Amino acid sequence: MVAACNGQDRIMDLHLPTLMVMEAFVPACAGAVLFTAWLYDRKILVLGLWGLANLVAAGGVFSLPARKRAGFGDNVRPRPF
């Protein structure tokens, strides 16, 4: 992304940890809303499953930095086809 600042073009920096938090926060909120809706009407099973899936996805995105801190993925190289 390029942002104009005083007539000069410069590249906008994206803060990766902030993006990761937002990537986990949005499905966590959606999952909480869907799961709560399922608690009010338990006959609609899809709401509970969809909410649970969103909560699991948020947990997975949130745990990605923990994998790096634990040392996993340091020596991982992509395999050639």
C-alpha positions as CSV (number, residue, x, y, z in Angstrom):
1,M,0.0,0.0,0.0
2,V,1.2,3.5,-0.8
3,A,0.2,6.5,1.2
4,A,0.6,10.1,0.0
5,C,2.3,12.3,2.6
6,N,3.2,15.9,1.8
7,G,3.4,15.1,-1.9
8,Q,5.8,12.2,-1.4
9,D,4.9,8.6,-1.8
10,R,5.9,6.2,1.0
11,I,5.0,2.7,1.8
12,M,2.6,2.1,4.6
13,D,3.8,-0.2,7.4
14,L,1.3,-2.9,8.5
15,H,1.7,-4.1,12.1
16,L,1.5,-7.8,11.9
17,P,0.6,-8.5,15.5
18,T,-2.3,-6.1,15.4
19,L,-3.6,-7.8,12.2
20,M,-3.3,-11.2,13.9
21,V,-5.3,-10.0,16.9
22,M,-8.0,-8.6,14.7
23,E,-8.0,-11.8,12.6
24,A,-8.7,-13.7,15.9
25,F,-11.1,-11.1,17.4
26,V,-13.6,-11.0,14.6
27,P,-14.4,-14.7,14.4
28,A,-14.4,-14.9,18.2
29,C,-17.1,-12.3,18.4
30,A,-19.1,-13.9,15.6
31,G,-18.7,-17.3,17.3
32,A,-19.9,-15.9,20.6
33,V,-22.9,-14.3,19.0
34,L,-23.8,-17.5,17.1
35,F,-23.3,-19.7,20.1
36,T,-25.4,-17.4,22.3
37,A,-28.2,-17.5,19.7
38,W,-28.0,-21.3,19.7
39,L,-28.3,-21.3,23.5
40,Y,-31.6,-19.4,23.2
41,D,-33.0,-21.9,20.6
42,R,-31.3,-25.2,20.8
43,K,-33.4,-26.8,18.0
44,I,-31.3,-25.0,15.4
45,L,-28.1,-27.1,15.6
46,V,-26.4,-25.2,12.8
47,L,-26.0,-22.1,14.9
48,G,-24.2,-24.0,17.6
49,L,-21.9,-25.7,15.1
50,W,-21.2,-22.5,13.2
51,G,-20.4,-20.7,16.4
52,L,-18.2,-23.4,17.7
53,A,-16.3,-23.5,14.3
54,N,-15.7,-19.7,14.5
55,L,-14.4,-20.0,18.1
56,V,-12.1,-22.8,17.1
57,A,-10.8,-20.8,14.1
58,A,-10.2,-17.8,16.4
59,G,-8.3,-20.0,18.8
60,G,-6.2,-21.4,15.9
61,V,-5.3,-17.9,14.6
62,F,-4.5,-16.7,18.1
63,S,-2.2,-19.7,18.8
64,L,-0.1,-19.2,15.6
65,P,2.4,-16.9,17.4
66,A,2.7,-19.4,20.3
67,R,3.9,-22.0,17.8
68,K,6.8,-19.7,16.8
69,R,7.7,-18.9,20.4
70,A,7.8,-22.6,21.3
71,G,10.4,-23.2,18.5
72,F,8.2,-25.1,16.1
73,G,8.6,-24.2,12.5
74,D,12.2,-22.8,12.7
75,N,13.7,-25.5,10.5
76,V,10.8,-26.0,8.2
77,R,11.6,-25.7,4.5
78,P,9.0,-26.0,1.8
79,R,9.1,-29.2,-0.1
80,P,9.6,-29.0,-3.9
81,F,6.9,-30.5,-6.1
